[in-house]
Amino acid sequence: MALRIYNTLTRRKEEFIPLHAGTVQMYVCGVTVYNYCHLGHARAYVVWDMIRRYLATKYEVKYVQNITDIDDKILKKAQENNTTMQAIAEQFIAAYDEDMAKLNIDKADDYPRATETIPEIIELIQELIDLDYAYVSGGDVYYAVQKFPNYGKLSGRKLEDMQAGASGRVDDHDQQKRYPFDFALWKSAKPNEPFWEAPWGNGRPGWHIECSAMVRSRLGKTIDIHAGGIDLQFPHHENEIAQSEAAYHQPLANYWMHNGFVNIDGEKMSKSLNNFTTIRDLVATFDPMAIRLFILQAQYRQPIDFTEEAIIAATKGWETIRDGMLFAVDFGEKFSWSNLEIPSPITTHPTVISFEEAMDDDFNTSVAISYVFEIAKKLRSERNSLSHAGKASLEPVVLFQDWQALAYMTNVLGFVATSDRPTKEDQISASDIEDLIQQRIEAKRTKNYQESDRLRDHLKSLGITLIDQKDGTTRWLKE
């Protein structure tokens, strides 16, 4: 069965045919670094990591993920903390790296930053001006959406149906626009803001042009896969297409892929709605691989609902998979597996064949994981037999092939098992404890007592006792 991918652009599943035989170029929109990552980010980057891993079983993959380190939100955070955009960016890039490592997300081949791509951004903006797709107005530069006849082809929106503010920024700059839905390619500098020099005036780039420039500078004018969250489909990806395809007169990407939301009470989890749970809060309580399993149990395009019950269920499921993965550690020597002659490659294992059929159907992990459980449960049963009866019901070569199949499938899905279970002390650091205490203090200040109690109980579950002082400070003790 050939690999088939749902292409957002065509709204159907298509056979995946790379631009160049044997290689895949994949660009994923990365984080804007002004805060800690939440479960919605975890879903996106676990999904694209899984897809990259599976593609790597068939192709050589070049995976690029940008970092947005120029943004109004970063600037606001810097001003609130009396520091610089660069300092805020570096702080949260480091936090992002820590969070992704805990979830066993492989590093990208390249992490281009907007601040490192300014010359390429300016060059692309100038090309669009020269081609009459963009115009200078009051020190700003805007993209003229009416000039691009296919604007809206990715999202299916029409200009006449769109709302004002599609650029994501509505302020006095918008008075300079010729048309309400034109979006900023370059924003003129305000007093005391960082800026870069450009032919049309000092300022900084708009969000959308950053990715267009980074795709071209790192991968080329047309790539195989461009991916991100469904919330990026419009306006971000739509605007990327308008910019890049106006300049190059060729497709920006052949396949557009988007992952679904993580919902809480029917609403998208996001920083702007202030209903998010950070990755570092979650991994302080739950095994990171249980979180990964929770994410991958749903097909990547479908929304998933976050509840404590769902995470607990995923934790139990992960324990089953983990026991199967560790079978070789516990019993490999008993069966002298290192001396076994294996009659056929792992790709011919019936369960692996079924697993790959599910993965070839638009990376359907909700089905693929059922085959992981099939073998993990079998190996867990054999583990119990060996522990209690001293013997297994299956021949050593069959056990080894099953374990190999499980190892292959879990590697594709990005699961990693260790024989040591973390203790409460290992689960959370002193800095994480202080961060949670500050969140609780803020919740109490805003009279969000339900959240305050939740944080107290969460710390208690980790063996942390809080002692509130009369002066408003809080001490903590580890049990």
Secondary structure, DSSP 8 states (H G I E B T S, - for coil): ---EEEETTTTEEEE---SBTTEEEEEE---BSSS--BHHHHHHHHHHHHHHHHHTTTSEEEEEE-BB---HHHHHHHHHTTS-HHHHHHHHHHHHHHHHHHTT----SB--BGGG-HHHHHHHHHHHHHTTSEEEETTEEEE-GGG-TTTTTTTT--GGG--S-TTS--SGGGGG-SSTT-EEEEEE--TT---B--TT-SEEE-HHHHHHHHHHHHT-SSEEEEEEEGGGIIIIIHHHHHHHHHHHSS-SEEEEEEE--EEETTEE--TTTT---BHHHHHHHS-HHHHHHHHHTS-TTS-EE--HHHHHHHHHHHHHHHHHHTHHHHHTTTTTGGG---SS-GGGSHHHHHHHHHHHBT--HHHHHHHHHHHHHHHHHHHHHHHHTSS-SS-HHHHHHHHHHHHHHHHHHT----SS---HHHH--HHHHHHHHHHHHHHHHTT-HHHHHHHHHHHHHTTEEEEE-TTS-EEEEE-
